[in-house]
Amino acid sequence: MSSPPAGSRQPGWAVPESLKVVLASAGTFCVLLLLWLGVIRAFALPPEMLPSPAAVLVALSDGWIGGTFWPHIAFTVQGSLGGWLIGVVIGVVAGVVVAEWRIARQVFYPIVIGIQSMPTVAIAPLIIVYFGVGLPSKLVTVALLCCFPVFVNTVAGLMSADARLLDLYRAASATRWRTLLDVKLPSAADHMLASLQIALVLSFIGCVVSEFIASRAGLGHLIKTYSNDLNVAVMFAAIATLAVIGGGLGYLVALMRRRVVFWGRQA
């Protein structure tokens, strides 16, 4: 039996990469679901400690279809994405300034490190004192959390530009602005977009923490309220809602990163 000629394509249907991810995720979810049911049966856990998947599904149905979750979802998403956007803008601008001017790096970098070293849980009550229990305090808390990873990755990306290209632009008497646009920002693009994913995760953490401390709405407020009633099913449903929203938005940012930094992909 003769072997197929070199370079010929074998018959068959290739499974798309996206379908592989979906199938793997579905399989993992099923395994975790079976483990969840097994733990409840093995240890005879009461609903106040670990609710059944059916009880969580009912709570999700009441929250999503019944509409009780929607005002809280809207509040949390506004605080998270609004603060994320503010933190990203501040982090990018500050990173460019620090990377381009040595005096700014010497003056502002230690200050930024010092601010970031303060635990958010410790300063969140102070932020609420100054900005109230509404949306502004959530925006400030989230912006503080998101600013640092974007700032650090922007500085690292700009300073990792190809030295040969920089020398070429200096030899051509290119302006600092032209060098920044043509060489440094493309070099830093992957670092910056990766930091957007990190900041997005931190944005929901910061918003929920702020809602735990003092808030009149939001998924964090919902979790805290139902924890007082030991309604763990609703708490699980709110946590699952956060996971779905955060995971979906994180996937969109990752997709944008792959589309924008196309030169970093393997052929």
N, C-alpha and C positions, 0 to 999 in steps of 0.2 A: 504494500500500500504506500503510495507516494505521499510525501509530506507536502503541505500547501506551500506555494512559493513565498519567499521572503517578502514582507511588506503587505501581504494580503490580509484583509480584515476577516476575522473569524465570525461565523454566523452566530446570532444570539442577540438578546436584548440586555443592554447594560442598565443596571439600576441607577437612577439619578442619585446624586449625593444627598440632595434634600430629602428624598424618600428614605434613604438609609438613616438619616438623623431622626426623622419622624418615627420610624419603626423602632429604632433603639430607645428613643424617649418613651414611646408607648409601652415597650417591654419593661423598662425600668419602673414605670408608673404601676404596672400590674404587679410586679414583684413587691413593691413597697405597699401596695394595697393589701396583698395577701399577708404580708408580714404584720401590717396594722391589725387585720382581723385576727391573726394568730395570737398576737400579744393580748388582745382583749379577752379572747377565749381562754388562753393559758393561765392568765392571772386574775380572771374574773373582775376586771377593772370596772368601776362604776362610771356612768356618763359624766359625772362631775370631775373625773380625773382624765379619762380618755374617751371621747364620744365615738360612736360608730361612724363609718363612712356614710351610711344612710342619713344619720342625723345631720352631718355636715352638709350633705347634698340638699337636704330640706332647708337648712339655714341659708345656703347659697341661692336656692330658688326663691325664698322669701326676700332675700336682699336684692337680687338682680331682677327677677321678674316682678316681684312685689314692689320694687322701687325704693325700699328703705335704705339701701346702701348708696344710692346715686348721689345725694347731697354730700355725703361723707367722702365718696370717691372724688367728686369734683373739687372739694376743698383740699384734699391731700395732693391731688395731681397739680392743682394751681400752685400750692406752696412748694412742691418738689421741683416742678419744671421751671417755675418762675425763679426760684432761688438758684437752680442749676444754671439757668441762662445768665443770671447776674454774676455768679461765681466764675463761669467760663469766660465771660467778657473781661472781668477784672484780672483773672489769672493769665489770659493771653496777653493783655496789654502790659501788665506788670512784668511778665516773663520776657517780652520783647525789650522793654526798657532796661531790665537788669542784664540781659544778655548783650545788649548793644553798648551800654555805658558802664565802664568798670567802676566808676565812683558810685553809681546806683547799686551795683552788686555789693560793694563794700558797706553801703549804708543800710539798704533795705532788706537784703537777704537774711541777716540775723534777726531782724524784727519779724519777718514773716515766719521764720522757723520758731521763734518764741511764741507767737500767737497760736500757731498750729499745735504747739506742745501742750496748750491748755485743753483739758478734756471738755468736750462739748456739753456733757451732762452738768459740769460745774458752772459753765457760763450761761447755759440756757435760761435758768431762772432770772439772771441779771438782764438778759435780752428781753425777757417777758416783762420785767419791771419797766424797762425803757420804752418798749414798743407795743405793749398790751398783749392780750390773749388772742387777738385776731390774726389775720393773714400776714401783716408786716413782720411780726416776730418770727414766723415760720420762714419767710423769705430771707431774713438776716441770718438765721441759724443755718439754713441750707447753703446760702452763699459762702459763709465762712468755711463750711466743710468742703465745698466743691472747689473753692479757689486754689487751695494748696496743691492738689495733684496736678491740676492744669498748669499752674505756675511752674512747678518743678520740671514737668515734662517738656514744657515750652522752652525753658532755659536749656535743658539737656539737649533737646533736639536742635536748637539754633547753634549751640556751641559744638555740635558734632558734624557740622557741614564739612564737605571735602576741602581740605587745605589747598589742593592743587587748583580747584575752581576758584577759591578765594584769591589765590595769588594771580590767577589769570585775570580776574576782574580788577584787581588792584593795578596790574600792568596796563590794562586798558583804560585806566583812570575812571572806572565806573563809580557812580555815587553810592553812598551807603544805602540809600533807599532802593536803588536798582539791585545791588548785591543782596539785600534782604529779600526782595521779591523773587529774584531769579535763582538764588542759590540756597539761602538759609531756610526760607519757609518751606520749599519743597523737601528739603532734608529733614525738617522738623515735623512734617505733616503726619507721619506714622506715629511719632511720639504723642503729638497733640490729640489725634483722634483716639488713640488708646486711652489717654487720660480722660477723654469725654465719657468713655464707658465706665471707668472707675468712679468718676464724679457722679454719674447717673445713679449708681448703686448707693453712694453716700448721700445723695439728695433725699432718697426715700427714708434712709435711716435717720437723717437729721430731722426731717419733717415729722416722722412718727414719734421720735424722742421728744420733740417740742410739744406735740399733741398730748403725749403722756403727762407732761408736767402741768400744762394749763391750756385748755382749748374748749371751744363750744361745739366743734365739729371736726370731722376727719376720721379716717380709719383707726388711727391711734387712739383718739378719744372714744371711738366705738369699742375697741378692745378693752380699754381701761374701764369703761362703764359696765360692760357685761362681765368683766372679771369680778366685780363686786357682787354680782348675782350668781356667780359660779356657772354661768351659761357658756361652757367651754365650746359647744358646737358653733355658736355665733362667732366666738373668738377665732376658731379654726377657719371659719368661712371668711372672716376679714383678713386673716393672714394669707389665705389662699388667693384672695383678691389682690392683695399687695404683690404676691409672687407673680401672678399672671400679668399685671400691669407692668411691673418692673422688668420681668423677663421679656415681654413683648417690645417695650421701648429699648431695652438693651440689645435685642436682636436687630432692631432698625438701625441703631448706631453702628453695630458691627457690620451690617450690610453696607452702610454708607462708607465705612472705613475701607472695605474691600473695593468699592466702586471708585473711591477717590484716589487711594494709594494703589493704583493698578500696577505700577512698576515694581511693587514689592512682592507680587504674586509669582509663584513658580509656574513655569509653562507646563 
